[in-house]
Amino acid sequence: MQHIPFYNKRRRFVLRSPVQGSIQVGVPVYFRQVQVGEVVHTDLSPEGDHVSIDVFVRSPHDSRITKETVFWNTSGFDATLSEEG
């Protein structure tokens, strides 16, 4: 198993949104205008009723995310959070 330095540790979160908007793989995730992660995958749900957006958030910033956390795209979409893994 490869050793990951503390600053490279990260957690994956899956966001749900009714639309993808301008979100693409590689788009940064910011907290207080500091980049703390990035979008790594987007996909339409099997039912077609929402878009799943996978993001990685680096440690120690991942500990700031709770079930009440709201993510916003600067273009104005919002997403809810469900943790996977």
Residue pairs with C-beta under 8 A, 6 or more apart in sequence:
6 59
7 58
7 59
8 58
9 58
9 59
9 62
10 37
10 56
10 57
10 58
10 59
10 62
11 56
11 57
11 59
11 62
11 65
11 83
11 85
12 40
12 54
12 55
12 56
12 84
12 85
13 54
13 55
13 56
13 57
13 65
13 81
13 82
13 83
13 84
14 52
14 53
14 54
14 55
14 81
14 82
14 83
14 84
15 52
15 53
15 54
15 55
15 71
15 79
15 80
15 81
15 82
16 45
16 50
16 51
16 52
16 53
16 79
16 80
16 81
16 82
17 23
17 50
17 51
17 53
17 77
17 78
17 79
17 80
18 49
18 50
18 51
18 77
19 51
19 77
20 42
20 51
20 53
21 73
21 75
21 76
21 77
22 73
22 75
23 39
23 42
23 51
23 53
23 73
23 77
24 39
24 42
25 39
25 40
25 41
25 42
26 38
26 39
27 38
27 39
28 35
28 37
28 38
28 39
29 35
29 36
29 37
29 38
29 39
29 55
29 57
29 71
30 36
31 61
31 64
36 57
36 58
36 61
37 55
37 56
37 57
37 58
37 61
37 62
38 55
38 56
39 53
39 54
39 55
40 54
40 55
40 56
41 52
41 53
41 54
42 51
42 52
42 53
42 54
43 51
43 52
44 50
44 51
44 52
45 51
45 52
53 79
54 84
55 71
57 65
65 81
67 81
69 81
70 78
70 79
70 80
70 81
71 78
71 79
71 81
72 78
73 79
